[in-house]
Amino acid sequence: MGAELSTIPCLRFCGGDDADGLGSSSSNEYQPLLGDRERHAVAALVKLFESDRQISFYDGEPLKALTVLAHSNVHHLQLSAATAFSEISEYDVRPVSRAALGPILYLLQSEYPDVQQGASLALGNLASVSENKRLVVEMGGLELLVRQMLSPSTDAQINSVGCITNLAADEASKLAIARSGALVPLTRLARSRDVRVQRNATGALLNMTHQAELRLLLVEAGAVAVLVDLLDAGDDETQYYTVTALSNIAVDAAGRGALWDAAQGLVGMLLLAIKAPKIRIQAQVALTLRNLASDERYQRSIVSHGGLDALVPLLQSSYTALVISAAACLRNISIHPSNEEPIVGAGLLPELMDLVAQADQPELQCHAIATVRNLAANSGTDKQVFVDAGLFDRLRMVLASKATHSSVLCEAAAVFSVLALSDQLWRPVVELDFCRLLVQLTHTRHMDTEYNACLAIGTLAGRGQPEVFEELLRVWRLPSGGLREFLARVLALPEYAASNVRPVAVWVVMALLNSGRADLKKAIGADEQLIAAIADIGQARAAPPPSSVSTATSWALLPAIFGSGGKLAAADAGADACADAGADADVDGCPAPSILDGATAVDACRSPAPDDQRMRLLARQIVAAVSPA
């Protein structure tokens, strides 16, 4: 949608057949005489308009004629030029040259308000084209537009702010706009009583929220308080721009901190706005709450303000985008340990199970599974509620389907690491044949999925329970690829190719050896390929991998060798949000940057490791344990 611009009266050239080109003779005594250049310019333009409206007025003789009129000292000739440019730009919008923009910018400096209005309208129309946006900035147009924003004329405000809105859709122009001094008048005009001025101003503020530096400048300009006040705006477009701007400001920690400090009533206002009749506004409010919920203060605040009750009807909506927004918000809220009981108590587990089952909506499935993971990682409620809600049936369905998206498989594998940590939930994982399904996930050749599945297997093995080792022995070799095949493959990979999963794989082997089962020790010791790969790890010196490959490993997850009963401890869940593709964030209809979203996810059982020395130590111990005495 384009920024809204004011209109001016239809084009009328003063002149016609009068000798001096001034119109009726009755007015001649009050008009200055025209110079030859001006008279010829008027005559040429009248003839062009009467003969061929398809001709280009941005170059050649037409542009020369308009330029002459623009630089005239005669008011009505300036107005004719401004009106011509504004009318032409309504139907002929394209990249133009400096020569074409020059007279328009000159007219913007006219002493006559109606001339300025026509020039700003033309500039706003042309500023919907990317090439023109940058040219306007390069030629000093921003300073002129800022002056226009300070005008008491509503039409001048509409057109100048609309032009700024269109310019702000260009990434290269945003910083120049901020440096031009436009942010303070834009913030002031967002409070205008004229809905058109208000809509254009909030659209411009929204377009300025796609860069971290600019978001902080908006905060300094006082935009936050204004945007919060506009959450209940009567105009749908203004309300949508306002909510989306707040969502973008909340995308990083600095923005969330600024919102917390500047707008204590923000959560309450958002929960009122989420009841708006327009679905896209509801969805954007939910995304704003989601971004805010990357901060633990907002995680608590949303729940204490009744946010869970507001999310329930959204999760039940028939509009998929709205359900995804609400599920994403719930996912982040679930990170805080104190929110587990309210979420379960609100009856949201059955809703989450239904979302897990929506195989045609992988993003929705990811949010639902991650929410369950966060809830299960907390130590509050009786974990039997997850069993009663049908969690294991839903997970089996997800893992058994060949159509399940890889991102969903990755989230499902991650949840098993948390389930394996629970004294109540690890046993169903073993008894319901999920060890076999986890082993299948280690053969997906999807790095994160394989890591999560291996971590879950390692967590189970770390419990030291006989039934776990019985299951792992059963899946040691399978026709489709067993645990042994996975371990041999990843342990033989170069360090840079498997830096995340190799430490966990070594841990799994060590846990199996320490099970006390002779059959497991024999199976490992007799596998020359596996032992050779482990021996290489034990003897190798740490070498830095290529810079393009992640070097994070998993030692912080693993206990000191079988200390604490071999049980893994869950790390804090952290900010947990997947990136969403946004709606039309820029308001001029140009391709818009994605609406910004919450911080990168930190899985409930993942933490960076300091080094790989312990992995090499374990590798040497494994080799020694299986070597003949």
Secondary structure, 3 states (H helix, E strand, C coil): CCCCCCCCCCCCCCCCCCCCCCCCHHHHHHCCCCCHHHHHHHHHHHHHHHHCCCCCCCCHHHHHHHHHHHCCCCHHHHHHHHHHHHHHHHHCCCCCCHHHHHHHHHHCCCCCHHHHHHHHHHHHHHCCCHHHHHHHHHCCHHHHHHHHHCCCCHHHHHHHHHHHHHHCCCHHHHHHHHHCCCHHHHHHHCCCCCHHHHHHHHHHHHHCCCCHHHHHHHHHCCHHHHHHHHHHCCCHHHHHHHHHHHHHHCCCHHHHHHHHHHCCCHHHHHHHHCCCCCHHHHHHHHHHHHHHCCCHHHHHHHHHCCHHHHHHHHHCCCCHHHHHHHHHHHHHHCCCHHHHHHHHHCCHHHHHHHHHCCCCCHHHHHHHHHHHHHHHHCCCCCCHHHHHCCHHHHHHHHHHCCCCCHHHHHHHHHHHHHHHHCCCCHHHHHHCCHHHHHHHHCCCCCHHHHHHHHHHHHHHHHCCCHHHHHHHHHCCCCCCCCHHHHHHHHHHCCHHHCCCHHHHHHHHHHHHHCCCCHHHHHHHHCCHHHHHHHHHHHHCCCCCCCCCCCCCCCHHHCCCCCHHHHCCCCCCCCCCCCCCCCCCCCCCCCCCCCCCCCCCCCCCCCCCCCCCHHHHHHHHHHHHHHCCC
